[in-house]
Amino acid sequence: MPSRLTPEDQQRVDDYLRAPQHRIERRPFRPLLLLTLVLTVVIGLGLLSRLLSSLAL
């Protein structure tokens, strides 16, 4: 798909993306780690809720 930008605007975009602050090396996304974290938090909060409800009754 051809660019809809003028050559000057495309040059500005390219210069912006080449700036050092936009060239950060990132770790790969790990969905299983995120799923594990979410499940741990949900289970932990569920257990805390049961503990608090048993103390309140």
PDB file with one MODEL, atoms N, CA, C and O in Angstrom:
MODEL        1
ATOM      1  N   MET A   1       0.846  -1.170   0.000  1.00  0.00           N
ATOM      2  CA  MET A   1       0.000   0.000   0.000  1.00  0.00           C
ATOM      3  C   MET A   1       0.894   1.237   0.000  1.00  0.00           C
ATOM      4  O   MET A   1       1.729   1.400   0.890  1.00  0.00           O
ATOM      5  N   PRO A   2       0.728   2.079  -0.963  1.00  0.00           N
ATOM      6  CA  PRO A   2       1.573   3.273  -1.020  1.00  0.00           C
ATOM      7  C   PRO A   2       1.260   4.239   0.116  1.00  0.00           C
ATOM      8  O   PRO A   2       0.140   4.302   0.622  1.00  0.00           O
ATOM      9  N   SER A   3       2.273   4.973   0.490  1.00  0.00           N
ATOM     10  CA  SER A   3       2.120   5.950   1.565  1.00  0.00           C
ATOM     11  C   SER A   3       1.306   7.147   1.089  1.00  0.00           C
ATOM     12  O   SER A   3       1.440   7.600  -0.048  1.00  0.00           O
ATOM     13  N   ARG A   4       0.455   7.650   1.987  1.00  0.00           N
ATOM     14  CA  ARG A   4      -0.345   8.831   1.644  1.00  0.00           C
ATOM     15  C   ARG A   4       0.340  10.110   2.103  1.00  0.00           C
ATOM     16  O   ARG A   4      -0.214  11.200   1.960  1.00  0.00           O
ATOM     17  N   LEU A   5       1.514   9.983   2.641  1.00  0.00           N
ATOM     18  CA  LEU A   5       2.246  11.158   3.116  1.00  0.00           C
ATOM     19  C   LEU A   5       3.047  11.770   1.981  1.00  0.00           C
ATOM     20  O   LEU A   5       3.446  11.096   1.031  1.00  0.00           O
ATOM     21  N   THR A   6       3.264  13.046   2.108  1.00  0.00           N
ATOM     22  CA  THR A   6       4.160  13.700   1.155  1.00  0.00           C
ATOM     23  C   THR A   6       5.583  13.250   1.478  1.00  0.00           C
ATOM     24  O   THR A   6       5.845  12.816   2.599  1.00  0.00           O
ATOM     25  N   PRO A   7       6.489  13.342   0.539  1.00  0.00           N
ATOM     26  CA  PRO A   7       7.870  12.919   0.820  1.00  0.00           C
ATOM     27  C   PRO A   7       8.483  13.663   2.012  1.00  0.00           C
ATOM     28  O   PRO A   7       9.264  13.077   2.762  1.00  0.00           O
ATOM     29  N   GLU A   8       8.144  14.936   2.197  1.00  0.00           N
ATOM     30  CA  GLU A   8       8.696  15.688   3.336  1.00  0.00           C
ATOM     31  C   GLU A   8       8.162  15.138   4.661  1.00  0.00           C
ATOM     32  O   GLU A   8       8.908  14.970   5.626  1.00  0.00           O
ATOM     33  N   ASP A   9       6.845  14.860   4.684  1.00  0.00           N
ATOM     34  CA  ASP A   9       6.252  14.305   5.907  1.00  0.00           C
ATOM     35  C   ASP A   9       6.796  12.915   6.198  1.00  0.00           C
ATOM     36  O   ASP A   9       7.056  12.579   7.353  1.00  0.00           O
ATOM     37  N   GLN A  10       6.971  12.101   5.151  1.00  0.00           N
ATOM     38  CA  GLN A  10       7.523  10.764   5.346  1.00  0.00           C
ATOM     39  C   GLN A  10       8.944  10.849   5.888  1.00  0.00           C
ATOM     40  O   GLN A  10       9.339  10.037   6.725  1.00  0.00           O
ATOM     41  N   GLN A  11       9.705  11.817   5.423  1.00  0.00           N
ATOM     42  CA  GLN A  11      11.071  11.999   5.926  1.00  0.00           C
ATOM     43  C   GLN A  11      11.050  12.368   7.402  1.00  0.00           C
ATOM     44  O   GLN A  11      11.876  11.882   8.174  1.00  0.00           O
ATOM     45  N   ARG A  12      10.101  13.235   7.806  1.00  0.00           N
ATOM     46  CA  ARG A  12       9.980  13.603   9.221  1.00  0.00           C
ATOM     47  C   ARG A  12       9.610  12.398  10.071  1.00  0.00           C
ATOM     48  O   ARG A  12      10.126  12.228  11.176  1.00  0.00           O
ATOM     49  N   VAL A  13       8.721  11.566   9.557  1.00  0.00           N
ATOM     50  CA  VAL A  13       8.335  10.358  10.299  1.00  0.00           C
ATOM     51  C   VAL A  13       9.534   9.426  10.433  1.00  0.00           C
ATOM     52  O   VAL A  13       9.783   8.889  11.512  1.00  0.00           O
ATOM     53  N   ASP A  14      10.264   9.233   9.365  1.00  0.00           N
ATOM     54  CA  ASP A  14      11.444   8.367   9.401  1.00  0.00           C
ATOM     55  C   ASP A  14      12.492   8.902  10.383  1.00  0.00           C
ATOM     56  O   ASP A  14      13.095   8.134  11.132  1.00  0.00           O
ATOM     57  N   ASP A  15      12.704  10.213  10.375  1.00  0.00           N
ATOM     58  CA  ASP A  15      13.659  10.807  11.314  1.00  0.00           C
ATOM     59  C   ASP A  15      13.204  10.610  12.755  1.00  0.00           C
ATOM     60  O   ASP A  15      14.017  10.326  13.635  1.00  0.00           O
ATOM     61  N   TYR A  16      11.917  10.759  12.993  1.00  0.00           N
ATOM     62  CA  TYR A  16      11.365  10.573  14.336  1.00  0.00           C
ATOM     63  C   TYR A  16      11.578   9.138  14.808  1.00  0.00           C
ATOM     64  O   TYR A  16      11.985   8.917  15.949  1.00  0.00           O
ATOM     65  N   LEU A  17      11.308   8.170  13.950  1.00  0.00           N
ATOM     66  CA  LEU A  17      11.435   6.766  14.337  1.00  0.00           C
ATOM     67  C   LEU A  17      12.897   6.340  14.482  1.00  0.00           C
ATOM     68  O   LEU A  17      13.184   5.364  15.174  1.00  0.00           O
ATOM     69  N   ARG A  18      13.810   7.044  13.851  1.00  0.00           N
ATOM     70  CA  ARG A  18      15.227   6.718  13.973  1.00  0.00           C
ATOM     71  C   ARG A  18      15.877   7.353  15.192  1.00  0.00           C
ATOM     72  O   ARG A  18      17.043   7.081  15.479  1.00  0.00           O
ATOM     73  N   ALA A  19      15.147   8.192  15.912  1.00  0.00           N
ATOM     74  CA  ALA A  19      15.704   8.861  17.087  1.00  0.00           C
ATOM     75  C   ALA A  19      16.069   7.815  18.146  1.00  0.00           C
ATOM     76  O   ALA A  19      15.417   6.774  18.227  1.00  0.00           O
ATOM     77  N   PRO A  20      17.098   8.074  18.957  1.00  0.00           N
ATOM     78  CA  PRO A  20      17.570   7.077  19.929  1.00  0.00           C
ATOM     79  C   PRO A  20      16.515   6.647  20.949  1.00  0.00           C
ATOM     80  O   PRO A  20      16.515   5.494  21.378  1.00  0.00           O
ATOM     81  N   GLN A  21      15.624   7.548  21.341  1.00  0.00           N
ATOM     82  CA  GLN A  21      14.647   7.176  22.360  1.00  0.00           C
ATOM     83  C   GLN A  21      13.591   6.205  21.821  1.00  0.00           C
ATOM     84  O   GLN A  21      12.843   5.625  22.607  1.00  0.00           O
ATOM     85  N   HIS A  22      13.515   6.018  20.513  1.00  0.00           N
ATOM     86  CA  HIS A  22      12.542   5.101  19.926  1.00  0.00           C
ATOM     87  C   HIS A  22      13.185   3.793  19.486  1.00  0.00           C
ATOM     88  O   HIS A  22      12.547   2.992  18.803  1.00  0.00           O
ATOM     89  N   ARG A  23      14.410   3.569  19.858  1.00  0.00           N
ATOM     90  CA  ARG A  23      15.114   2.355  19.444  1.00  0.00           C
ATOM     91  C   ARG A  23      15.432   1.487  20.652  1.00  0.00           C
ATOM     92  O   ARG A  23      16.495   0.870  20.713  1.00  0.00           O
ATOM     93  N   ILE A  24      14.520   1.438  21.607  1.00  0.00           N
ATOM     94  CA  ILE A  24      14.723   0.657  22.827  1.00  0.00           C
ATOM     95  C   ILE A  24      14.535  -0.818  22.516  1.00  0.00           C
ATOM     96  O   ILE A  24      13.556  -1.215  21.883  1.00  0.00           O
ATOM     97  N   GLU A  25      15.482  -1.617  22.967  1.00  0.00           N
ATOM     98  CA  GLU A  25      15.385  -3.058  22.786  1.00  0.00           C
ATOM     99  C   GLU A  25      14.443  -3.612  23.843  1.00  0.00           C
ATOM    100  O   GLU A  25      14.641  -3.391  25.038  1.00  0.00           O
ATOM    101  N   ARG A  26      13.427  -4.328  23.404  1.00  0.00           N
ATOM    102  CA  ARG A  26      12.430  -4.861  24.332  1.00  0.00           C
ATOM    103  C   ARG A  26      12.514  -6.380  24.390  1.00  0.00           C
ATOM    104  O   ARG A  26      12.883  -7.047  23.422  1.00  0.00           O
ATOM    105  N   ARG A  27      12.153  -6.909  25.579  1.00  0.00           N
ATOM    106  CA  ARG A  27      12.096  -8.359  25.705  1.00  0.00           C
ATOM    107  C   ARG A  27      10.869  -8.871  24.959  1.00  0.00           C
ATOM    108  O   ARG A  27       9.887  -8.144  24.815  1.00  0.00           O
ATOM    109  N   PRO A  28      10.912 -10.105  24.488  1.00  0.00           N
ATOM    110  CA  PRO A  28       9.740 -10.639  23.792  1.00  0.00           C
ATOM    111  C   PRO A  28       8.557 -10.814  24.753  1.00  0.00           C
ATOM    112  O   PRO A  28       8.737 -11.088  25.940  1.00  0.00           O
ATOM    113  N   PHE A  29       7.370 -10.654  24.223  1.00  0.00           N
ATOM    114  CA  PHE A  29       6.159 -10.800  25.012  1.00  0.00           C
ATOM    115  C   PHE A  29       5.960 -12.267  25.350  1.00  0.00           C
ATOM    116  O   PHE A  29       6.053 -13.132  24.479  1.00  0.00           O
ATOM    117  N   ARG A  30       5.680 -12.550  26.645  1.00  0.00           N
ATOM    118  CA  ARG A  30       5.478 -13.929  27.084  1.00  0.00           C
ATOM    119  C   ARG A  30       4.076 -14.062  27.676  1.00  0.00           C
ATOM    120  O   ARG A  30       3.867 -13.744  28.847  1.00  0.00           O
ATOM    121  N   PRO A  31       3.117 -14.527  26.878  1.00  0.00           N
ATOM    122  CA  PRO A  31       1.739 -14.588  27.354  1.00  0.00           C
ATOM    123  C   PRO A  31       1.543 -15.571  28.500  1.00  0.00           C
ATOM    124  O   PRO A  31       0.681 -15.348  29.350  1.00  0.00           O
ATOM    125  N   LEU A  32       2.311 -16.646  28.550  1.00  0.00           N
ATOM    126  CA  LEU A  32       2.139 -17.613  29.637  1.00  0.00           C
ATOM    127  C   LEU A  32       2.536 -17.009  30.982  1.00  0.00           C
ATOM    128  O   LEU A  32       1.920 -17.313  32.004  1.00  0.00           O
ATOM    129  N   LEU A  33       3.547 -16.169  30.989  1.00  0.00           N
ATOM    130  CA  LEU A  33       3.938 -15.494  32.220  1.00  0.00           C
ATOM    131  C   LEU A  33       2.832 -14.552  32.679  1.00  0.00           C
ATOM    132  O   LEU A  33       2.529 -14.487  33.870  1.00  0.00           O
ATOM    133  N   LEU A  34       2.234 -13.828  31.754  1.00  0.00           N
ATOM    134  CA  LEU A  34       1.134 -12.931  32.087  1.00  0.00           C
ATOM    135  C   LEU A  34      -0.065 -13.716  32.611  1.00  0.00           C
ATOM    136  O   LEU A  34      -0.688 -13.312  33.592  1.00  0.00           O
ATOM    137  N   LEU A  35      -0.391 -14.828  31.968  1.00  0.00           N
ATOM    138  CA  LEU A  35      -1.507 -15.673  32.416  1.00  0.00           C
ATOM    139  C   LEU A  35      -1.245 -16.209  33.813  1.00  0.00           C
ATOM    140  O   LEU A  35      -2.147 -16.215  34.651  1.00  0.00           O
ATOM    141  N   THR A  36      -0.036 -16.655  34.075  1.00  0.00           N
ATOM    142  CA  THR A  36       0.328 -17.161  35.399  1.00  0.00           C
ATOM    143  C   THR A  36       0.195 -16.068  36.448  1.00  0.00           C
ATOM    144  O   THR A  36      -0.323 -16.315  37.537  1.00  0.00           O
ATOM    145  N   LEU A  37       0.647 -14.889  36.141  1.00  0.00           N
ATOM    146  CA  LEU A  37       0.547 -13.773  37.071  1.00  0.00           C
ATOM    147  C   LEU A  37      -0.906 -13.429  37.371  1.00  0.00           C
ATOM    148  O   LEU A  37      -1.268 -13.224  38.530  1.00  0.00           O
ATOM    149  N   VAL A  38      -1.739 -13.366  36.342  1.00  0.00           N
ATOM    150  CA  VAL A  38      -3.152 -13.044  36.537  1.00  0.00           C
ATOM    151  C   VAL A  38      -3.835 -14.124  37.368  1.00  0.00           C
ATOM    152  O   VAL A  38      -4.584 -13.808  38.292  1.00  0.00           O
ATOM    153  N   LEU A  39      -3.591 -15.380  37.054  1.00  0.00           N
ATOM    154  CA  LEU A  39      -4.196 -16.473  37.824  1.00  0.00           C
ATOM    155  C   LEU A  39      -3.738 -16.460  39.277  1.00  0.00           C
ATOM    156  O   LEU A  39      -4.542 -16.705  40.176  1.00  0.00           O
ATOM    157  N   THR A  40      -2.494 -16.186  39.517  1.00  0.00           N
ATOM    158  CA  THR A  40      -1.971 -16.125  40.883  1.00  0.00           C
ATOM    159  C   THR A  40      -2.654 -15.017  41.668  1.00  0.00           C
ATOM    160  O   THR A  40      -3.037 -15.216  42.821  1.00  0.00           O
ATOM    161  N   VAL A  41      -2.806 -13.866  41.058  1.00  0.00           N
ATOM    162  CA  VAL A  41      -3.456 -12.737  41.739  1.00  0.00           C
ATOM    163  C   VAL A  41      -4.923 -13.056  42.019  1.00  0.00           C
ATOM    164  O   VAL A  41      -5.414 -12.781  43.114  1.00  0.00           O
ATOM    165  N   VAL A  42      -5.624 -13.629  41.051  1.00  0.00           N
ATOM    166  CA  VAL A  42      -7.037 -13.949  41.236  1.00  0.00           C
ATOM    167  C   VAL A  42      -7.219 -15.005  42.316  1.00  0.00           C
ATOM    168  O   VAL A  42      -8.099 -14.869  43.166  1.00  0.00           O
ATOM    169  N   ILE A  43      -6.412 -16.043  42.300  1.00  0.00           N
ATOM    170  CA  ILE A  43      -6.509 -17.090  43.324  1.00  0.00           C
ATOM    171  C   ILE A  43      -6.154 -16.517  44.691  1.00  0.00           C
ATOM    172  O   ILE A  43      -6.826 -16.809  45.680  1.00  0.00           O
ATOM    173  N   GLY A  44      -5.106 -15.706  44.749  1.00  0.00           N
ATOM    174  CA  GLY A  44      -4.709 -15.100  46.020  1.00  0.00           C
ATOM    175  C   GLY A  44      -5.796 -14.206  46.588  1.00  0.00           C
ATOM    176  O   GLY A  44      -6.077 -14.261  47.785  1.00  0.00           O
ATOM    177  N   LEU A  45      -6.404 -13.394  45.761  1.00  0.00           N
ATOM    178  CA  LEU A  45      -7.486 -12.531  46.242  1.00  0.00           C
ATOM    179  C   LEU A  45      -8.709 -13.343  46.641  1.00  0.00           C
ATOM    180  O   LEU A  45      -9.411 -12.971  47.582  1.00  0.00           O
ATOM    181  N   GLY A  46      -8.979 -14.438  45.949  1.00  0.00           N
ATOM    182  CA  GLY A  46     -10.085 -15.322  46.319  1.00  0.00           C
ATOM    183  C   GLY A  46      -9.857 -15.951  47.679  1.00  0.00           C
ATOM    184  O   GLY A  46     -10.766 -16.016  48.506  1.00  0.00           O
ATOM    185  N   LEU A  47      -8.633 -16.416  47.904  1.00  0.00           N
ATOM    186  CA  LEU A  47      -8.307 -17.008  49.210  1.00  0.00           C
ATOM    187  C   LEU A  47      -8.376 -15.963  50.319  1.00  0.00           C
ATOM    188  O   LEU A  47      -8.859 -16.257  51.412  1.00  0.00           O
ATOM    189  N   LEU A  48      -7.905 -14.762  50.054  1.00  0.00           N
ATOM    190  CA  LEU A  48      -7.977 -13.682  51.028  1.00  0.00           C
ATOM    191  C   LEU A  48      -9.429 -13.347  51.336  1.00  0.00           C
ATOM    192  O   LEU A  48      -9.777 -13.091  52.489  1.00  0.00           O
ATOM    193  N   SER A  49     -10.270 -13.348  50.321  1.00  0.00           N
ATOM    194  CA  SER A  49     -11.686 -13.063  50.524  1.00  0.00           C
ATOM    195  C   SER A  49     -12.342 -14.127  51.401  1.00  0.00           C
ATOM    196  O   SER A  49     -13.132 -13.800  52.287  1.00  0.00           O
ATOM    197  N   ARG A  50     -12.020 -15.397  51.160  1.00  0.00           N
ATOM    198  CA  ARG A  50     -12.575 -16.478  52.004  1.00  0.00           C
ATOM    199  C   ARG A  50     -12.082 -16.359  53.444  1.00  0.00           C
ATOM    200  O   ARG A  50     -12.844 -16.570  54.388  1.00  0.00           O
ATOM    201  N   LEU A  51     -10.824 -16.024  53.605  1.00  0.00           N
ATOM    202  CA  LEU A  51     -10.271 -15.872  54.950  1.00  0.00           C
ATOM    203  C   LEU A  51     -10.970 -14.728  55.686  1.00  0.00           C
ATOM    204  O   LEU A  51     -11.353 -14.877  56.847  1.00  0.00           O
ATOM    205  N   LEU A  52     -11.133 -13.610  55.026  1.00  0.00           N
ATOM    206  CA  LEU A  52     -11.779 -12.475  55.651  1.00  0.00           C
ATOM    207  C   LEU A  52     -13.260 -12.743  55.957  1.00  0.00           C
ATOM    208  O   LEU A  52     -13.772 -12.286  56.978  1.00  0.00           O
ATOM    209  N   SER A  53     -13.944 -13.480  55.079  1.00  0.00           N
ATOM    210  CA  SER A  53     -15.341 -13.787  55.341  1.00  0.00           C
ATOM    211  C   SER A  53     -15.496 -14.757  56.512  1.00  0.00           C
ATOM    212  O   SER A  53     -16.465 -14.676  57.267  1.00  0.00           O
ATOM    213  N   SER A  54     -14.536 -15.675  56.660  1.00  0.00           N
ATOM    214  CA  SER A  54     -14.623 -16.602  57.806  1.00  0.00           C
ATOM    215  C   SER A  54     -14.298 -15.886  59.119  1.00  0.00           C
ATOM    216  O   SER A  54     -14.799 -16.271  60.175  1.00  0.00           O
ATOM    217  N   LEU A  55     -13.469 -14.857  59.059  1.00  0.00           N
ATOM    218  CA  LEU A  55     -13.157 -14.099  60.277  1.00  0.00           C
ATOM    219  C   LEU A  55     -14.300 -13.172  60.652  1.00  0.00           C
ATOM    220  O   LEU A  55     -14.492 -12.873  61.830  1.00  0.00           O
ATOM    221  N   ALA A  56     -15.058 -12.717  59.670  1.00  0.00           N
ATOM    222  CA  ALA A  56     -16.141 -11.757  59.931  1.00  0.00           C
ATOM    223  C   ALA A  56     -17.384 -12.443  60.467  1.00  0.00           C
ATOM    224  O   ALA A  56     -18.201 -11.802  61.128  1.00  0.00           O
ATOM    225  N   LEU A  57     -17.545 -13.714  60.203  1.00  0.00           N
ATOM    226  CA  LEU A  57     -18.762 -14.416  60.672  1.00  0.00           C
ATOM    227  C   LEU A  57     -18.629 -14.990  62.025  1.00  0.00           C
ATOM    228  O   LEU A  57     -19.570 -15.600  62.532  1.00  0.00           O
TER     229      LEU A  57
ENDMDL
END
